Structure formats: structure tokens, C-alpha cells
Amino acid sequence: MLNKQINYKRVATQIAPYIAHDEERFIGAFIVEVRNDDKIEFESLVDAGVKFPTGLGNAMNPFGVLHLSGSEIMVPLDGQHRLAALDFAISEKNEKKRISRVLSQILR
């Protein structure tokens, strides 16, 4: 694995309380590796009918939406502490085994 070991004490005492109680919280993006991705479909915003200024030409073609089938497995490469903290904040439980299991399944 490329990511760090989860520091469960930090998750329980710092990150989860911030997520659960700070009204101005900001949860950044997660970086994931997508496995079992053969059914993912990309739809560009242009193909979806979104109108852009003509001066942009084809510059907007690479932007769009990924349609997931639900069979994908997403492995967190960055953000695993935030994912564990989200689970902890929702469940109010600090169970290392459960959090590890949830992390392995949370983005399936």
C-alpha cells in the first residue's frame, strides 16, 4: 500500500470531532485508485449538451462525468484518515477492525 498506517488515536480525538462538530468544517478531496473499472463510462459535458462559449473550442471536451456501475473498488491513496474519521463520526465507535473493514469497502 502507498498510504500511511491509520493513526486511530488522531482519528478519534482530532479528526472525527472536527467533522462531527465544527460547523465550518471542510473535508477535502479523496484520491483513490479505481479497480474493477471495466464498466466505467465517461460522458463529456459537451456531449451532455452543456453550452460553453465558442471561444473555448474543444477545450472543454476532457471535462465531464464518470458513470460508475457500482462494481468498482476504490482504494484510498490519500484521505484514509478522513474516511476513518467520517465512519467514526457517523457510528461514534472507535473500533480499529471495523474501521479497517469499512475503509476497504466504503467506496465500493
N, C-alpha and C positions, 0 to 999 in steps of 0.2 A: 504494500500500500504506500501511496505517496504522502498521505496526510499524517498528521501528528496523532499520538495517543490522546484520547479524550481525558481531560482533567475534570473528573466528576465533581470534585470539591468546588472548582471555579464555576462549573455549570450550575450547581445548586445554590451557591452563596452569592454569585455576582450576576451571571447572565440571565438565568431564569427569573429572578426577582425584577430585573430591569425590564424584561419582556412582559412580565405579568402586571407590573405596577406603574411604570413610567409612561404617562400619557403622551409624552413627546418622543417615545421610542422610535427608533429607525432600525429596521432589520435589512441589512444589505443583501446583495445578490448571493446566490449559491452557485458554485461552479461544480458541475457534475460531469462524469463520464457516462455516456449512454450506451448500454449494452442491449443486445437483442433488438437492434434498431432497424431491422429489415422492413418494417411496416410503417415507418415514419414517412409522412408526406409533407412537402414544403409547398406553400401557396404564396406567391409573391403578392405584395399589396397592389401592384399594377394589375396582375391577373384577377385579383378580387374586385377590381373596379374602382379602387381609390384613385381620385384625381389629384395630380401633382402639377405644379407649374411647368409649362412646356420647356422652359429653360433648363430644367433638370435632365432632360433627355432620358437616357436609360439608367441614370444614376440610382434610381430607387428600385430597380429590379431585384437586387440582392436582399431587400428587406421584405419581411413577410411573417407568416405564421407557420409554426410547426404543428402538424396534427399528429397526435400520438394515439396509438391503438390501445394502449393500456397493458401491453405485454412487455414493454420496455423495463429495463432495470437501470436505475440511475444511482450511481455510486458517487457520494460526495467527495470531491477533491479539495474543496475549500468550503468551510461553513459547517463542518461536522459538529462544532461546539454549539453553534446557533440551533442546529437541528435537535441536538440533545436537550438544549435549554427549552426549545418550543415544546418538546414532548414532556419535559419535566413540569413546565408551567401549566400545561393543559391537564396533566394527570396528577400533579402535586405529589409525585412519587420519585424518589431518588434510588432507583433500582438499576445498578450497573448492567446486569444481564438483560433486563427488559429494554433498557435504553439502547444497548448494543443491537438487540434483535430488531427493535423498531427502526433504528438507523439503517439497518440492512434492508428493510422493507418499505421505509417511509415514502420513497419516491418511485416505487414500482408502478 
